[in-house]
Amino acid sequence: MPTKPSTDWTGVPTTYPAAAVTEPKSVSNASVVKLSKAFIRGSEITNGVFLLADGAEVRSYAGRQRIEVQCLWFGKKPKATWMNITRLSAPKFDLNYTGPVAWDIRK
């Protein structure tokens, strides 16, 4: 069984404009959102496929629409939820996707 990602953010930058997807994860028959443009913690991600968190839905926050996705930031998971990515393009949902998804975003 895989180990749970660490939630200890000691030494991890809160934002990092040059961060990018560095580690994909393969999934099978998964629910994902495809975004041609998204924003997360100061970084713009293009053409990303993200694994949806359980119960994820598009929500408004500070005038922008966000979606909760399962991915890590510099190898860490937030303590209370998964990552909330801000969508900058129309989301395309695929509820039966097989292939790579963004798993770890870092420098």
C-alpha positions as CSV (number, residue, x, y, z in Angstrom):
1,M,0.0,0.0,0.0
2,P,1.4,3.4,-0.9
3,T,2.4,5.8,1.9
4,K,0.3,8.8,2.5
5,P,1.8,12.1,1.3
6,S,3.3,14.2,4.1
7,T,1.4,17.2,5.3
8,D,4.4,18.8,7.0
9,W,5.0,22.0,4.9
10,T,8.2,23.0,6.8
11,G,10.5,24.6,4.2
12,V,8.0,24.4,1.4
13,P,7.3,27.7,-0.5
14,T,3.7,28.9,-0.2
15,T,3.9,30.2,-3.8
16,Y,6.4,29.6,-6.6
17,P,5.7,31.2,-10.0
18,A,8.1,28.9,-11.9
19,A,6.6,25.6,-10.5
20,A,5.5,23.0,-13.0
21,V,4.2,19.5,-13.1
22,T,7.3,17.4,-12.6
23,E,5.8,14.0,-11.7
24,P,2.8,12.5,-13.5
25,K,0.8,9.6,-12.0
26,S,-0.9,7.0,-14.1
27,V,-4.6,6.4,-13.3
28,S,-7.2,4.0,-14.7
29,N,-11.0,4.7,-15.0
30,A,-10.6,7.9,-13.0
31,S,-12.6,11.1,-12.7
32,V,-10.5,14.0,-14.0
33,V,-10.7,17.6,-15.1
34,K,-8.7,18.8,-18.2
35,L,-7.7,22.4,-18.2
36,S,-5.9,24.2,-21.0
37,K,-4.9,26.9,-18.5
38,A,-5.0,26.8,-14.6
39,F,-3.4,28.7,-11.7
40,I,-2.1,27.2,-8.5
41,R,0.0,28.9,-5.8
42,G,1.4,31.5,-8.1
43,S,2.1,29.1,-11.0
44,E,0.3,28.9,-14.3
45,I,-0.1,25.3,-15.6
46,T,-1.0,24.7,-19.2
47,N,-2.7,21.6,-20.7
48,G,-3.1,19.9,-17.3
49,V,-5.1,16.8,-16.5
50,F,-5.9,16.6,-12.8
51,L,-7.5,13.8,-10.7
52,L,-10.6,15.1,-9.1
53,A,-10.9,14.9,-5.3
54,D,-13.9,13.0,-3.9
55,G,-16.9,15.3,-4.0
56,A,-15.1,17.9,-6.1
57,E,-17.1,20.6,-7.7
58,V,-16.5,24.0,-9.3
59,R,-16.7,26.6,-6.5
60,S,-16.2,30.3,-6.4
61,Y,-13.5,31.9,-4.2
62,A,-12.4,35.5,-4.4
63,G,-14.2,36.0,-7.6
64,R,-12.6,33.0,-9.3
65,Q,-13.7,29.4,-9.9
66,R,-11.7,26.7,-8.2
67,I,-11.8,22.9,-8.3
68,E,-10.4,20.6,-5.6
69,V,-7.9,18.1,-7.2
70,Q,-5.6,15.4,-5.9
71,C,-2.1,16.6,-6.5
72,L,0.9,17.5,-4.4
73,W,2.8,20.8,-4.0
74,F,6.6,20.2,-3.7
75,G,5.8,16.7,-2.6
76,K,3.3,17.7,0.2
77,K,-0.4,17.5,0.6
78,P,-2.4,20.2,2.4
79,K,-3.5,19.1,5.9
80,A,-7.3,19.6,5.5
81,T,-8.1,19.1,1.8
82,W,-6.4,18.4,-1.5
83,M,-5.2,21.3,-3.7
84,N,-7.6,23.8,-5.0
85,I,-6.7,24.8,-8.5
86,T,-8.1,28.0,-10.1
87,R,-9.4,27.4,-13.5
88,L,-8.5,29.9,-16.2
89,S,-10.1,28.0,-19.0
90,A,-13.3,26.0,-19.5
91,P,-13.1,22.7,-17.7
92,K,-13.5,19.4,-19.5
93,F,-14.6,16.6,-17.2
94,D,-13.9,13.0,-18.0
95,L,-15.3,10.5,-15.6
96,N,-13.7,7.4,-17.1
97,Y,-10.1,8.6,-17.9
98,T,-7.1,6.3,-18.2
99,G,-3.7,7.9,-18.6
100,P,-1.3,10.3,-16.9
101,V,-2.4,13.1,-14.5
102,A,-0.5,15.9,-12.8
103,W,0.6,14.5,-9.5
104,D,3.5,16.7,-8.1
105,I,4.0,20.4,-8.9
106,R,7.4,21.8,-7.9
107,K,10.4,23.7,-9.2
